[in-house]
Each structure stands twice: as C-alpha cells, then as structure tokens.
Amino acid sequence: MLNLAKLPGLSRRAAHTLLYITEVKTFRIDTDKNGLILGEAEVIEVDCPTSNTLPVALAQMLEQTEKFGRRLWILYVRLNSFQLSLPAVQVEGVEDEVLEQALQFEYEALTDNSLSNNVLSYQLINSIDEMNNYWVNAIARETFDDLLALCKDAALKFGGLTHPGGFPGLLSSSDESSWLRLECWPGKAFAISKSPEQGFNLQIFPTETQGDWQREIDQWILETGSVDKSEALMNNQLEYLPATDENYRLTLDGALIFWMGQWAQLLVADDEATPIPLLAESGGLNKELVYRVGGGAAALLLCLSHALLLQYQTSDYQYQFEELSQADKELSAYRDSLQKNKTLLQDLTRQVKSIDGNIDVIPVAMNALKQRPAVLLKMLAEGSPEDLLAESINMQGNQVVVTGVSLKANLSNQLAQNLETALAELGWKVHPPTKTAMGLFDNGGPWSFAMQIEDLGLKGFIENKG
C-alpha cells in the first residue's frame, strides 16, 4: 500500500489544531482525531492585545505557518469571560433566547456596558441559595463573523473559542475525589473546585477592578473546605496565591504543552456535559429540532392509525345507531337539552356573583380611569432616573408608547420597574423597554428607548383590585 505520509508534499493533515493566543505570542499544537498531540509545539510570533484583533492575528498565522488541521480550536487570554447569577425561579423553564436576554440585562445592570452586539455562550455552573450561577463568554458579533469567514476561506471547520481559564479537570492526576485549582490570568483569576458533595464549582475574580480579590480567594478556599489535592496555574502573572500541593507555569519548559494537550482532548471529545461556555458556529441542523421532528413524525403516524380506527368505529356506530328506536333518539335529545339548561344556569349564576362582587369597585374604577393620564405624567416625572430623558408620549391603539434617551443602558429598565407597580393598579401593564445603542460614546451609548404601556381597560383595573 502506498504511504502518502512519506511522499514529499503529501504529508497527512492533522485532524485538529489548538491555538493558545496571548497578548504577545501564540502557541500551536496539532492533534489526531482523539486529541493526542502530533509532532512538536510551535511558537508563532503574532500578538493579539484585544479580542477585536483576533481576526487580524488569525489571518497572519494562516499566512506564516503550515496548514492548520481540519478543525480549529482557540484559547484566548483576553476573551471577555465573566460570571453572572440569576434567581432560579425567574429563569426556570424559559427559552434559551429569553435566558440570554436576562443575562444581557444583568450584565448591563452590573457594568453599565451593553452586550447587544455580542455573541454569547453560557454554561450553568450550579444553583446555590435559589440562585443560578452562569459562566459566560462573549465576543463582538462582527469579530466572531470575521473569524468564521477566515476559517471558511482556509477550508477549516471552526471548533470553538473559549477563555483558557477554568479547565474542568485536575491536572496532576485523575483519581482524586476532591480537588481545587487557582489560576491567574490577565485581568482575572479563576478558582475551580470539584467534590462529590458540591460537584463542579467555579468562581471568577476580576483582578484589575477588584482590589481585594486575593482576600476573596482566601475566603473561597475556606468555604470550599478540605480537599484531597490542590493546584495553582500561572501564565505570566506574578501574583500572591495561597500555598497549594502543585504549582504549574505555562512555559515551553514547564507545563504548557501538557496543559494544552489536556485542553485538546477535552475539546475534541465534544462532550455536551462538559461545563465550558464554548463560542462555536451554529450548526445547520439543530439537534433539538431533529428530535422534535422525529417525535412529530412518530406522533403523526400514531394519529393516522387512530384516525383509521376511529373511522371504522364511527361507521359501525352509525350502523348501530340507525337501528335504535325513535324513543331512544327522543330520550337522548331530552338529556342534551337538560344538560344545556344546566350549563346555562351555571353561567348565569357566575355572572350574577361577578356583578355583585364588583358593584362597589366599578364606580371607583371609572373615576380612576379618568385620572390616569395625569397620574402617568406624574409617575414619569417622579420615577425617571437621573441621566434619562423621556422625550415623547404617543398613543398607538390601546398602548401608550414612551420614548426617550438615557446615558446608561440599564436606566430605561429601571424606569420600567419604577412604574410597573403603580400603573398596574390603574389597569396598565408596563412592558420591558426596547433599546438601541446610538454609539456616540466609547461604551456604545447613549441609548434610545421605547417603552410600551398596555391599556387593559376597566377589566384590567377590576382584576387588579380583586
């Protein structure tokens, strides 16, 4: 058999390429289909100071190095990676799009920065004290689209992009039942632990904006408790960390290649249970949709079989029914009439009770409805936060639309919260505002907004009072 790997220019292409990109240089390994490293690691002298420059850096690498493997994975140290918490009852059973929007609102409220033009990937870490804790990665949509376009032009499949922090496994061994690891990265520190009692846990500490992060790590270690093994992972950060059993430095003569190999095997395995928020290209087929279609087809077949059986039973019933006597028909008609009269009586009884219960509320409601415009103006004046300006109030059908502009992304949400309870008592329902970043400032602001206030009328007022 001809061995193509031995022919000049016909060496076998690797199955996967993993890039570990820092601000000053990039490290590359190629692996086989199982994630095992092939050949030597390569140092590429291409820098990438911000996530916006990722496409430029990748284009330079494609020009300067040998052809990548068929699937590309990227670990980038400056990727926007953070942690958010939401009330578990608030997000229980919601669609992915609704959960993603809730995470965006929470991020805006905490940072005054918008994620409206970003691609997000999130992973539920755990639920503690009725709060769901999420690990989130985000990147500008334009940057992400440019990365996908570069991979397509180079005949690469884009496996995914994530932050190098938070590897969900023990580096020193695999047979310890409980462990923890501390990791220092530019701008943040990761604290990871796993135990049979608490499962997987991760905490991200912003080191550039949070001056007491080291004290909080000490507190986190105390709360985690005793473990069988502890580790520390350092890249180019010289920071104080509590003493651990093992210490690793990401250098060529240190733990870098081993650590990248561990990441490669994790990513190549493509296990959906792995707690990593991987920014990846949406597939052409949605697995959940495929399952739904398959389930729908099975349900359709079941309905068809029931329909055939029903058709046979209906024919047989009609034949037997025609054999019944006229007396049986009259008895059936009498029973139907009796049931209809009984149902009508029940409906009338409910209507009488409803009128009797609301007889004192209706006059008050009518008077309140007349005063609503003035109350709305008063509430807008009192409930508007600083740095928010309501510019217009218009009627559109049964809705009042308030438009304006704010210097912070979350101020229009705050206005909606300030108005919601008071206006509900007057038969109005306040909907979450829609916002548009005007892009005049560095943070994307100011933001124009439109808030719809739905008029539920007298019925809504009475139901609210009830």
QUIFEN-V790574 format. One record per backbone hydrogen bond with DSSP energy under -1.0 kcal/mol. NH is the residue of the N-H (numbers start at 1). CO is the residue of the C=O. Records with the same first field share a line. If there is no record, write none. Layout:
NH = CO ; CO
This chain:
6 = 3
7 = 4
10 = 7
15 = 31
16 = 31
17 = 71
18 = 29
19 = 73
20 = 27
21 = 75
22 = 25
26 = 44
27 = 20
28 = 42
29 = 18
31 = 16
32 = 36
35 = 32
38 = 30
42 = 28
44 = 26
46 = 44
53 = 50
54 = 51
57 = 53
58 = 54
59 = 55
60 = 56
61 = 57
62 = 58
63 = 59
64 = 60
65 = 61
70 = 14
71 = 15
72 = 157
73 = 17
74 = 160
75 = 19
76 = 162
77 = 21
79 = 76
82 = 136
84 = 134
86 = 132
88 = 130
91 = 87
94 = 91
99 = 95
100 = 96
101 = 97
102 = 98
103 = 99
104 = 100
105 = 101
106 = 102
107 = 103
108 = 104
109 = 105
110 = 106
111 = 107
112 = 108
118 = 115
119 = 139
121 = 137
123 = 135
125 = 133
128 = 131
131 = 128
132 = 86
133 = 126
134 = 84
135 = 123
136 = 82
137 = 121
138 = 80
139 = 119
141 = 117
144 = 140
145 = 141
146 = 142
147 = 143
148 = 144
149 = 145
150 = 146
151 = 147
152 = 148
153 = 149
154 = 150
155 = 152
156 = 151
157 = 70
159 = 72
160 = 72
161 = 279
162 = 74
169 = 167
179 = 194
180 = 229
181 = 192
182 = 231
183 = 190
184 = 233
185 = 188
188 = 185
189 = 205
190 = 183
191 = 203
192 = 181
193 = 201
194 = 179
199 = 195
201 = 193
203 = 191
205 = 189
207 = 187
213 = 210
216 = 212
217 = 213
218 = 214
219 = 215
220 = 216
221 = 217
222 = 218
223 = 219
224 = 220
225 = 221
231 = 180
232 = 246
233 = 182
234 = 248
246 = 230
248 = 232
250 = 234
251 = 249
254 = 251
255 = 249
256 = 251
259 = 255
260 = 256
261 = 257
262 = 258
263 = 259
264 = 260
265 = 261
266 = 262
267 = 263
268 = 264
269 = 265
274 = 271
276 = 274
278 = 276
279 = 161
290 = 286
291 = 287
292 = 288
293 = 289
294 = 290
295 = 291
296 = 292
297 = 293
298 = 294
299 = 295
300 = 296
301 = 297
302 = 298
303 = 299
304 = 300
305 = 301
306 = 302
307 = 303
308 = 304
309 = 305
310 = 306
311 = 307
312 = 308
313 = 309
314 = 310
315 = 311
316 = 312
317 = 313
318 = 314
319 = 315
320 = 316
321 = 317
322 = 318
324 = 321
329 = 325
330 = 326
331 = 327
332 = 328
333 = 329
334 = 330
335 = 331
336 = 332
337 = 333
338 = 334
339 = 335
340 = 336
341 = 337
342 = 338
343 = 339
344 = 340
345 = 341
346 = 342
347 = 343
348 = 344
349 = 345
350 = 346
351 = 347
352 = 348
353 = 349
354 = 350
355 = 351
356 = 352
357 = 353
358 = 354
362 = 358
365 = 361
366 = 362
367 = 363
368 = 364
369 = 365
370 = 366
375 = 371
376 = 372
377 = 373
378 = 374
379 = 375
380 = 376
381 = 377
382 = 378
383 = 379
384 = 380
388 = 385
389 = 405
391 = 403
392 = 403
394 = 401
396 = 399
399 = 396
400 = 453
401 = 394
402 = 451
403 = 392
404 = 449
405 = 389
406 = 447
407 = 387
414 = 410
415 = 411
416 = 412
417 = 413
418 = 414
419 = 415
420 = 416
423 = 419
424 = 420
425 = 421
426 = 423
427 = 424
428 = 423
429 = 454
431 = 452
434 = 450
436 = 448
438 = 446
439 = 444
440 = 445
441 = 445
444 = 441
447 = 406
448 = 436
449 = 404
450 = 434
451 = 402
453 = 400
454 = 429
455 = 398
456 = 427
460 = 456
461 = 457
462 = 458
463 = 459
464 = 460
465 = 461
466 = 462
